[in-house]
Amino acid sequence: MKKLEILYRYLIVVTKRLTSKQLMIILAILVGLLAGFGTFVFEWLLYLIKQVLVSWFQINTASFFYLVYPVIGIVLASLFVRYIIKDNISEGVTRVLYAMSKKGSRIKPHNCYSSIVGGATTIGFGGSVGPEAPIVLTGAAIGSNVGKLLRLNYKHITLLLCCGAAAALSAIFKAPITGVVFVLEILMLDITVGSIIPLLVATVTATSLAFFLNGFEPMLSVTVRDTFELRNLPIYTALGLLCGLISYYFTAVNAKVGSYFGRFKKQYQRWAVGGLILGVLIFVFPPLYGEGYESFIDLLHGNPEALFNNSMFFKYRSIPWVVILYLVAILFFKVVAMSATNAAGGVGGTFAPSLFVGAFTGAAMAYICNTFLGFDLSFVSFTLVGMAGVMSGVMKAPLTSIFLIAELSNGYRLFVPLMLVAATAFAISYYFEPYSIYTKKLHLKGELLTHNKDRSVLVFLDLKRLMETDFRPISRDMTVGDLVSLIATERRNIFPVLDDEGVLLGVVQLDDLRPVMFDPQRYGDRIDNYMIPPPDIILSNEQIASVLQSFEDSKAWMLPVVDTGMHYLGFISKSRILAAYREQLVAISDE
C-alpha cells in the first residue's frame, strides 16, 4: 500500500509538469484503452451467457424457456444492484447527464464495472433492452474516475467523462465519428479545439482496440449497392413521417409503462408483472429476446423468414401477409418489452431498441410496397434508413443517427435519404415531444444541462446552499417596542413573522417601522399591524432558474424560502444568486 501511495503522489507531480493540452491527450489515450477494453468484456460476457442459454434451441419449435429466462435475468440484475451495488445504475445515458449537471461530472467508481455485470445479465437472459447505455455509463465512469484520481478540475473531469462515453460507444459499434457526434449532440459538450482533439484521440484509440480484439468487420456486415434515386424521394419522405410518429409512440409508451410499474410498492410485484409480460412476448415473438441485433441483421440480408426461427409461427414464414403482420407486431411490442424490462428492474438502454424498431419500420414499409404495390425498393436501404429515422426521433439526435448508420454499414451512398428521413422524423417527433427519452425526466426536475451557457451554469447552483438563515423570526403578538429593542442587535432589515408551528405568516420590513420607531407612544402597537405578505414565496425544492423568474415577476431582491407545509426556512437574495452565478461561470470556464 505504501508503494502505491508513493506511485500515486509521483503521478500527481508528473501531471503538474505537463501542459493542460498534453495531459488531456495522454489521458484521452488511457481512457480510450480502458473504455474499449471494458466494452470488450461486456460483449464477451453477453455472448457467453447467450451461448449457454439459447444456442442449442431447435429453430422449428417454440421454446418454453423463453417464458422463464427473462424474469430470472431481471431478478438476478435487481438483486445485484440492490444488495451488492446499492445504487441506481439504470438509464445509463440519463445518469451521465445527471452527473454532468448536478454532481460535478463525478460518477461513483462502481459504475466502471457494475453496468457491465447488470447489463450483460439482463440482456443475456432475454431482457429486451440495449447494451449501449450501460456501456456509455461504464466509459463515462472510467473517464470521470481517472480525472478524480488525478485531482483535475470540473472542466477536465467533464472532458474525460465525455471521452470515456465516446470511446465506449465507438468501440461497440466500431464507429469513431459516431462517438464524437454522440457526445456533442446528446451529452452537449461545448465544441472547442481543446475538447474535440481529446475526443477524437479517445474514440480512435478505443476503435483501434476493438479492431484488434474483434476484427475489422463492420457490425452490420452488409453491402449497400443501391444508390439514392429521385423517384424514391416521396417514399423516403413518407418513411420519415412514419418514423417520426413511431418515435413518439416509442417515448409515450415507455413513459406510460414506467408510470404503470411505479404503482407497485414491492419489488417482487414488478418482477412478477414484468417477467410475465416479457416472457409471454418473447415466447410469441422470439426476435424480442435480448437487444435484437441478430434480428435486424436478418432483415438487412433480406431474410425476414429467419425471424420465425424458434417461433410457433415457423410454418407460416412464407406467407406474405403473415410476414407483414409479424413484422408490425414485433415493431410495436418491442417498445412494450423494452419498457417492461427496465421498469421491472433490469439494466439496459433504449439505444438498440430504437435501432430495432427503426429497422422493422423500414423493412415493413419496403416489404408492403414491394409485395402489394409492385415497387422494387431496396430492402437493405429502407431497413438502414428506418433505423436512422426512429433513432433520430427517439433520441433527438439526427446527426448521431446519420453517421452511426453510415459507419455501421459503410452505407455512405445513402447519405441523402439518411439525412432526409432523420430530419423529417426529428421534426415530427419534436413537434409532439421536444425532449429526448434521455432528457425528459431531467427537464421535469430542472436538472438538465443545456447548450445555453447561462442555463447550464444555473443548473449547478443549489438553493439550500445559497439560502441565508440569520434572520430573526418574530411572533405576531409582539409589539413595536419589543421589535425596537431587537433592532439594536440585529443587522437585517426584514423580519419573518411565524406562528407557534413555525409557519410563515408574513414579514415586517424596517422601512415600514421608521415612522413609529422614535415615537414611544406607539410602542404598544401589535406588530401584526405592520406585517405584510411577502412579494412571493420560494419553495425549498425549486430550481434556481425558477427562483430567478420569481424575482423577475415580483421585482423583489429578497424572498422567503419555505417547505411544502409553509414552514419558514430562510431567505434567498437576488444578489447572492448573481454572485454565485459569476463564481460558477469562472469555475467551469477555467482552463
Secondary structure, DSSP 8 states (H G I E B T S, - for coil): -HHHHHHHHHHHHHHHHS-HHHHHHHHHHHHHHHHHHHHHHHHHHHHHHHHHHHTT--TTS--GGGGTHHHHHHHHHHHIIIIII-S---SHHHHHHHHHHHSTT---GGGGTHHHHHHHHHHHTT---BSHHHHHHHHHHHHHHHHHHTT--HHHHHHHHHHHHHHHHHHHHT-HHHHHHHHHHTS-----HHHHHHHHHHHHHHHHHHHHHH-S--SS---------GGGHHHHHHHHHHHHHHHHHHHHHHHHHHHHHTT--SHHHHHHHHHHHHHHHHHH-GGGSTT-HHHHHHHHTT-GGGGGTTSTTGGGTT-HHHHHHHHHHHHHHHHHHHHHHHHHT---BSHHHHHHHHHHHHHHHHHHHHHHS-----HHHHHHHHHHHHHHHHHT-HHHHHHHHHHHHT-GGGHHHHHHHHHHHHHHHHHH-SS-TTTHHHHHTT----S-HHHHHHHT--HHHH-B-----EETT-BHHHHHHHHTT---SEEEEE-TT-BEEEEEEHHHHHHHHT-GGGTTSBGGGS-B--S--EETT--HHHHHHHHHHHT-SEEEEE-TT-BEEEEEEHHHHHHHHHHHHHHHH--
